[in-house]
Amino acid sequence: MKQEKTLKIKYFLMGIGSAIIFLMLTGAEFASEPTLNFGRYQISSWATSFGKESGALGAFVIDTVSGETKTVYSRIYGNPPSTRVIKNDLKKPFVAIK
């Protein structure tokens, strides 16, 4: 009877130990997963005037994790011959923008 009770306690403790080891190993694996990046990339715009009828405007994206900033759009506006788009990378992923 005492031997049977000892055997049950032994199996119970082995089960608890196995569960703890399993949780520690899977916990270590899940901890290395990257977190979701909500709000990681932020966009900002700018504009300036060159005079009464001309100026420039644009937008850039900031990676808030690395601090990297990339210009995604810039345009000079004014009289029709001088209006031109300098850069338009609005539909590209952040890593593809140069």
C-alpha positions, 0 to 999 in steps of 0.5 A: 500500500505504501509502495503504491502511494510512493509510486503515485507521488513519483509519477505525479512529480515526474508529470509536474516536472515534465510540464514545467520543462515543456513550458520553459522550452516553449516559453523561450521559443515564443519569447523570441518571436517579434512583436506586432508592429502597430504604429511602427511606420509613421508618415509626415508631410512638408511644404514650402513656398518659393514665392507667390505662385510656386513651392514644393511639397512632399512626404516622408516615412519614419521607422520608429524602431530604427529611426530611419527616415525615407522620403516617399514623395516630393513635388515642385509646383508652380507655373506649368513648365516648372511643375514636376514630380521629383519622387513618387514611392508612395506604393512601395514597401518601406524596405524597397524605398531608396 
